[in-house]
Amino acid sequence: MTRREDKEAAVRRLLDTPHPSVPGDLARRAAERGSRRLDRARRLRRALWFLGLVAVTAFVVWASVARPWEVPPAETTPPLEGW
C-alpha cells in the first residue's frame, strides 16, 4: 500500500465508526462566544482609535509649543568687525 492509500484507509475507518453526539446547546454557546469575541474586538478597536487620537493631540500640542520648524536662536553673538 502506498502512503496515500494508508491515509484513505485511516479516514474510512474513522468515518465508519459511530459519530459522537453533539450537545444540544452547542449553537447557543457558539453564538455567545462569537458575540463575546466581537465585543472584545470592538473594544480593542475603540481603544486603539482613542490612543491614536491622544498621540496626535499630544504631537500637535508639542509642535505648537516647541515649534521645531523654526531655527533656534544663536547661542553666541557674531563677532563685531569694523566697528
Number of C-alpha atoms within 10 A of each C-alpha: 7 7 8 9 10 11 12 12 13 12 11 11 10 11 10 9 8 7 8 6 6 8 8 8 8 10 11 10 12 11 11 12 12 12 12 12 12 12 12 12 12 12 12 12 12 12 12 12 12 12 12 12 12 12 12 12 12 12 12 12 12 12 12 10 9 10 11 10 7 7 7 8 7 7 6 6 7 7 6 6 5 4 3
